[in-house]
Amino acid sequence: MKRDLEHAGLNAGTPSPEAPFRFLTDAEIDFLRANSCIADDWSRVWVKDGFNPKRVFQCRFSGIVRLGNFEGTFTLPGGIVKKAGVRYATLHNVTVGDDSCIENIHNYIANYEIGRHTYIKNVSLIYMDGPSSFGNGVEVSVLNETGGREVPIHERLSAHEAYIMTLYRHRPQLISAMKSIAEDWKRSRTSSAGSIGSDVMMLNVNTVKNVRIGDYAWVEGCDVLENGTVVSNEAAPVHIGNSVSCRDFIISSGSTVDDGANLLRCFVGQSCHLGRGYSATDSLFFSNCHGENGEACAIFAGPYTVTHHKSTLLIAGMFSFMNAGSGSNQSNHMYKLGPIHHGILDRGSKTSSDSYILFPAHVGPFSLVMGRHVSHADTSDLPFSYLIENRNTTYLMPGVNLKSVGTIRDAQKWPKRDKRTDPDRLDHINFNLLSPFTIQKMFNGKHILEELQRVGGPSSDEYSYQSTKIRNSSLVKGLKYYNIGISKFMGNSIIKRLEGLTFENDAQIRERLVPDTGVGSGQWVDLSGLIAPKSEVDRLMSMIENNEITGIRAVSDAFASMAANYYTWEWRWAYDRIEEFYGISPEKITASDICRIVRGWQDAVISLDRMVYEDAKKEFSLSFMTAFGADGTRKEQLQDFGQVRGDFDTNPFVTAVLRHIDTKRALGDELISRLQPLLP
């Protein structure tokens, strides 16, 4: 062994490199020296068989350096071809994979493992400074900037896990157990060596410190990446662009962070886009969020939270499927004890331009907020509403958003805009507009409105509810809209349950209607995208508290199971509401009852579609043609409008609404025809 080491020009007693690496030969060392390379100790520079020293030029090596084989090439944008190798670089304790190219490192790379076929050029500094968990375990002070609702982020964080961690603080044993699970994951990810995966492109970057970067990432022109993980892979690469600064972060697969975005203590979920100077602190963004130009502080941005405008500040709020208008703003401190208040806008809510909400406040699902609201309203049990300010008073219009063309269009576009390409999806998103979550709120809303009408009298001009005012006409219409919504959902569920079957008697119908499970009969919750029975969520939380579930992946699997069982459990809930809504016991229901329900369902669906149709028609009225056909006649105005916006009767959304009416009418008629032989 001593003779072999002396032959290699090395000192006896040097530890042997691990497979598949070997020591350099004297000839290779001489060639590297001729290429202006130096090493503190050549015995600690290890290479693979087939190593080509011609591809290594003007480098300095210290610590243990492992070099792969450099035979490949890179074709850069514009057609320039670069050979693999290491040139103009200082490497300390670095492994460079096969066919990678490291070039023009202005300072050094230290304590990093670099994968195969990765291109790194014009980078100032890449290094590890002691052990790091790469953003795993960083506590994000969501909703309350002063603390109390911290969520420890990690690479597999889902919106549903974060929802429980954020809002279920009344169960300290649960929170403690979940923090322990997150801490175990953090320990498993802690290392003194950083990593840059295979097929990564890194160009013109300033500083990378304590960061782990996954395969196929593209990092170009960013300023600082510090203490974080970029969860990139071949199916869903991550792009980090010019002038980006990220500290204490996790960026999930398929996401883009570019154009000067600035993130501090943030989790970015799968296929999000943050850019154009967007600034965020202590915030969580989950699947398919989109943020540009504006600012976020301590927000919980559930799936499909969208904000585009420089003047928009989202602060201390919980959102999902939300669109923030320009100038939208919230206040969470009331100028008293600091920023301690938070607000919740349930799924599907929107804020109009220049809207303002003084937190605390809670806005019900699929509601629209217009104007300034300072009275801390809670409309969580009145979904699909408008909240409109008039003379510093919040006026509530219950249910009116159910007939809005915008609401229907949003519900249709969200599944189509799911940009996630990673087969391992962390968030289990239910896109249903009508579900036990929203329909139970319609039932609650009906009871609220009926009680207001009973107590205040049916002839009152206005009613007061939760710091809002409801006009008489709005209350009456709200009851109508909620009845339509409930009828549509219940009819859908019953028709689906009886789909494709023939029956010889009423007993067979009743037997088919009996649910397959007892799960789902009570309250349902929306775990930021995942809609599930609260009983199952409580069961999961109890299992975590009792250490029956002790790992991140087991928690994720439990959420996946809830998503998979949604429709089975949904029918259990709908079945239990048949008697409440229709006044018919399901144990005594007959074919005649089903036919009446189906005809009522047809009326509800067609009535709602007609309202949506009329709402869409407004977009083609003369008032909406203002500013078309500049400098021309009315005829030219109409022609200009038609060229740009098209014709109402051929509009794709309008034609889809008309087809939907025909389809639903036919679906109901088909079931009635199957039940016809059983009718008296």
C-alpha positions, -999 to 999 in steps of 0.1 A, spaced: 0 0 0 29 24 9 46 17 -24 13 23 -43 8 57 -25 44 67 -32 40 58 -69 9 81 -69 31 109 -54 11 109 -21 21 105 15 17 71 31 -12 68 55 -36 89 34 -71 73 36 -83 56 4 -112 73 -14 -145 55 -14 -158 38 -46 -161 47 -74 -134 73 -69 -96 69 -69 -65 89 -64 -50 111 -91 -20 97 -110 12 117 -112 5 124 -148 -29 137 -140 -15 159 -113 12 173 -136 -14 180 -163 -37 198 -137 -7 219 -125 1 228 -161 -36 240 -164 -29 264 -135 -46 242 -109 -34 241 -73 -44 219 -43 -37 221 -6 -33 183 -7 -35 164 -40 -42 132 -21 -76 146 -12 -86 152 -48 -103 121 -60 -116 112 -95 -134 85 -114 -118 62 -139 -119 79 -173 -113 113 -157 -101 138 -183 -78 165 -168 -80 185 -200 -115 196 -189 -102 212 -156 -85 246 -158 -73 272 -133 -89 258 -102 -80 256 -66 -89 226 -45 -90 222 -7 -107 197 16 -119 165 -1 -129 172 -37 -145 145 -59 -146 150 -96 -166 129 -121 -160 123 -158 -164 153 -180 -172 142 -215 -205 158 -223 -216 192 -236 -243 218 -229 -262 237 -256 -272 271 -241 -300 294 -253 -289 310 -285 -270 279 -296 -237 283 -278 -221 249 -269 -201 245 -237 -180 215 -227 -184 198 -193 -156 205 -168 -144 227 -140 -129 261 -149 -120 292 -129 -133 279 -97 -123 273 -60 -138 242 -46 -136 231 -9 -152 198 1 -172 195 -31 -184 166 -52 -190 173 -89 -211 148 -108 -204 134 -143 -207 157 -173 -213 188 -151 -198 222 -159 -186 246 -132 -173 278 -145 -164 314 -134 -170 310 -96 -160 344 -84 -154 334 -47 -158 297 -40 -180 266 -36 -177 249 -2 -193 218 13 -216 209 -16 -226 179 -36 -234 187 -72 -252 162 -94 -247 151 -129 -251 172 -160 -255 204 -140 -243 238 -153 -231 265 -129 -216 297 -143 -209 332 -131 -218 325 -95 -202 345 -66 -206 322 -37 -221 288 -29 -214 274 6 -226 257 37 -219 274 71 -224 246 96 -253 221 98 -286 232 82 -321 218 78 -325 238 46 -356 257 57 -373 226 72 -385 236 107 -385 273 101 -415 287 120 -438 310 101 -458 334 122 -489 332 101 -521 353 108 -506 367 140 -474 386 134 -466 386 171 -467 348 173 -490 322 187 -500 305 154 -465 295 141 -464 268 115 -431 249 111 -427 245 74 -412 215 56 -409 200 22 -441 180 24 -463 206 40 -499 205 28 -525 233 31 -545 209 52 -518 202 78 -510 239 80 -547 247 84 -549 225 115 -516 238 129 -529 273 124 -564 272 137 -566 243 162 -547 260 190 -574 251 214 -559 215 213 -524 221 227 -517 183 229 -524 181 191 -502 211 183 -474 197 204 -476 163 187 -476 179 152 -446 201 161 -428 169 172 -436 153 139 -422 183 121 -392 183 143 -385 146 134 -386 155 97 -363 185 103 -337 162 119 -339 138 91 -331 166 66 -303 182 86 -268 180 71 -235 197 70 -234 193 32 -255 212 8 -267 197 -25 -274 209 -61 -292 182 -80 -287 168 -115 -296 187 -147 -297 220 -128 -290 253 -146 -275 280 -124 -264 313 -141 -253 347 -128 -262 341 -92 -248 361 -63 -250 341 -30 -263 306 -22 -260 297 15 -273 266 32 -296 257 4 -306 223 -11 -317 225 -48 -335 196 -65 -331 182 -100 -339 202 -131 -341 235 -113 -333 267 -133 -318 294 -111 -308 325 -131 -298 360 -120 -311 358 -84 -295 378 -56 -297 356 -24 -309 321 -16 -303 314 21 -315 286 44 -340 269 21 -350 240 -1 -359 241 -38 -380 210 -43 -375 206 -81 -377 175 -102 -379 164 -138 -417 163 -138 -421 197 -122 -390 219 -124 -386 251 -104 -376 284 -119 -360 311 -98 -352 343 -117 -337 377 -117 -331 397 -85 -349 373 -63 -341 372 -26 -353 342 -5 -344 336 31 -357 308 54 -379 293 27 -393 262 10 -401 264 -27 -422 234 -39 -421 216 -72 -433 233 -104 -432 268 -89 -417 300 -103 -402 328 -82 -388 356 -104 -385 393 -113 -374 407 -80 -396 387 -56 -385 390 -20 -395 362 4 -387 360 41 -399 330 61 -422 317 35 -435 284 22 -443 284 -16 -465 254 -26 -467 234 -58 -470 253 -91 -472 288 -75 -460 319 -93 -446 349 -74 -429 377 -93 -428 413 -105 -414 426 -72 -439 407 -50 -429 409 -13 -439 384 13 -430 378 50 -441 351 73 -466 337 47 -478 304 34 -487 300 -3 -503 267 -14 -510 251 -48 -515 274 -78 -513 307 -59 -503 337 -80 -488 368 -66 -474 398 -85 -464 434 -76 -481 436 -42 -473 427 -6 -482 400 18 -475 397 55 -486 368 78 -511 354 53 -524 319 48 -529 318 11 -547 286 4 -549 271 -31 -556 295 -60 -552 327 -40 -545 354 -66 -532 390 -63 -518 410 -92 -516 446 -82 -489 469 -67 -514 486 -45 -527 454 -29 -517 445 6 -528 411 21 -522 409 58 -531 385 85 -558 368 65 -567 333 55 -578 329 19 -584 302 -8 -598 304 -43 -596 341 -37 -590 370 -61 -579 403 -46 -588 435 -65 -564 464 -69 -560 484 -37 -574 456 -15 -562 461 20 -568 449 55 -558 461 90 -550 438 118 -540 460 147 -568 486 153 -540 509 166 -542 494 201 -523 463 212 -505 458 179 -510 434 149 -528 407 168 -561 404 149 -568 382 119 -595 375 94 -609 347 73 -623 349 38 -638 315 31 -631 298 -2 -641 316 -34 -643 351 -19 -633 382 -39 -624 417 -30 -632 446 -53 -608 475 -61 -600 497 -31 -618 474 -7 -608 475 30 -616 451 59 -608 459 95 -600 426 112 -612 406 130 -638 396 104 -651 364 88 -666 364 53 -686 334 41 -677 313 10 -680 327 -25 -687 362 -13 -678 396 -29 -665 424 -7 -669 460 -20 -660 492 -1 -647 498 34 -659 475 62 -649 483 98 -676 466 119 -660 431 123 -688 413 104 -692 376 106 -711 363 75 -696 328 76 -731 312 76 -744 333 47 -725 321 16 -726 335 -19 -733 370 -6 -723 406 -15 -709 428 13 -713 464 1 -705 496 20 -730 524 20 -724 554 42 -699 535 65 -724 507 69 -720 471 57 -750 460 37 -753 422 31 -771 407 1 -774 370 9 -770 344 -18 -769 368 -47 -735 357 -59 -749 322 -66 -764 336 -99 -733 355 -109 -717 345 -142 -683 353 -126 -689 327 -98 -698 300 -123 -669 309 -146 -645 307 -116 -658 273 -106 -652 260 -142 -617 276 -146 -601 264 -114 -597 227 -124 -584 238 -159 -558 261 -143 -543 234 -121 -507 236 -133 -493 209 -111 -473 183 -131 -457 166 -101 -474 132 -97 -469 135 -59 -495 162 -51 -493 176 -16 -527 194 -16 -559 175 -21 -582 200 -37 -620 197 -40 -632 221 -67 -670 216 -61 -690 248 -59 -718 230 -41 -707 205 -14 -718 196 22 -696 225 33 -714 252 13 -749 236 15 -748 232 53 -741 270 53 -771 275 30 -793 256 55 -778 277 83 -784 308 62 -820 299 56 -826 295 93 -809 329 101 -830 347 75 -862 331 85 -855 339 122 -847 375 113 -880 377 94 -899 362 122 -885 385 149 -884 417 129 -916 411 110 -920 404 73 -926 441 66 -895 456 81 -874 477 58 -841 464 72 -828 437 95 -796 437 116 -773 407 116 -737 404 129 -728 441 124 -744 442 90 -777 454 76 -800 433 53 -827 450 33 -861 433 32 -858 427 -6 -823 412 -2 -836 388 26 -865 376 5 -842 370 -25 -816 353 -3 -842 327 9 -850 321 -28 -814 317 -38 -806 293 -9 -836 271 -17 -825 269 -53 -789 260 -43 -800 234 -18 -825 219 -44 -798 217 -70 -773 199 -47 -798 175 -32 -813 166 -66 -778 161 -81 -770 137 -52 -802 117 -55 -800 114 -93 -764 103 -91 -773 77 -65 -800 62 -88 -781 65 -120 -783 37 -145 -805 14 -124 -840 1 -129 -864 -7 -100 -893 -31 -97 -908 -15 -66 -904 14 -41 -886 -9 -16 -857 -13 -41 -855 25 -45 -853 29 -7 -827 1 -4 -805 18 -31 -807 51 -13 -794 38 20 -758 50 24 -728 27 23 -713 42 54 -722 60 86 -694 86 81 -703 121 69 -736 128 86 -725 157 108 -707 190 102 -683 193 73 -652 216 71 -630 230 44 -593 224 53 -581 250 28 -591 230 -3 -599 196 12 -636 193 21 -643 165 46 -665 155 76 -654 171 108 -657 137 125 -629 124 103 -608 154 109 -613 150 146 -604 113 143 -572 121 126 -563 147 152 -570 123 180 -548 97 164 -520 123 162 -525 133 199 -524 96 209 -492 89 189 -510 65 166 -498 86 136 -463 98 141 -449 107 107 -453 133 80 -461 108 53 -488 91 75 -505 125 80 -504 131 42 -518 96 36 -547 104 59 -556 135 40 -554 115 7 -579 90 21 -603 117 31 -602 131 -5 -607 96 -20 -638 90 1 -654 124 -5 -684 112 -27 -692 82 -5 -693 105 26 -711 132 7 -741 109 0 -743 101 37 -747 138 44 -772 144 16 -793 113 27 -796 127 62 -810 160 48 -838 145 27 -864 147 54 -853 182 66 -855 197 31 -883 178 14 -903 167 44 -902 131 32 -887 103 53 -862 84 32 -874 51 48 -909 58 32 -899 75 0 -917 64 -32 -911 67 -69 -937 95 -70 -917 114 -44 -885 109 -64 -902 122 -95 -914 153 -77 -879 159 -63 -864 156 -98 -889 180 -113 -881 205 -86 -844 199 -93 -850 206 -130 -868 238 -121 -839 249 -98 -811 241 -122 -829 257 -152 -839 287 -131 -803 292 -119 -789 288 -154 -814 313 -167 -803 338 -141 -766 332 -150 -776 336 -187 -792 369 -180 -762 380 -159 -739 372 -188 -762 391 -212 -754 423 -193 -718 420 -206 -732 426 -241 -755 455 -233 -750 490 -250 -736 504 -218 -707 479 -219 -700 491 -255 -689 525 -242 -654 533 -255 -657 509 -284 -656 522 -320 -637 553 -312 -644 583 -335 -670 564 -353 -708 559 -356 -730 537 -335 -728 511 -363 -690 511 -361 -692 509 -324 -713 477 -326 -689 463 -353 -658 471 -332 -674 455 -301 -683 424 -321 -648 420 -335 -632 422 -300 -658 406 -278 -677 384 -303 -715 378 -304 -736 370 -274 -753 341 -290 -721 324 -300 -701 332 -268 -686 299 -256 -698 304 -220 -733 313 -231 -736 283 -254 -723 261 -226 -750 274 -203 -777 266 -229 -763 231 -234 -762 226 -196 -799 235 -195 -807 209 -222 -784 183 -206 -799 186 -171 -835 186 -184 -827 154 -203 -810 138 -173 -841 144 -151 -865 132 -178 -844 100 -182 -847 91 -145 -885 99 -145 -889 76 -175 -872 48 -156 -895 53 -127 -926 57 -148 -938 20 -144 -939 25 -106 -960 56 -107 -997 52 -96 
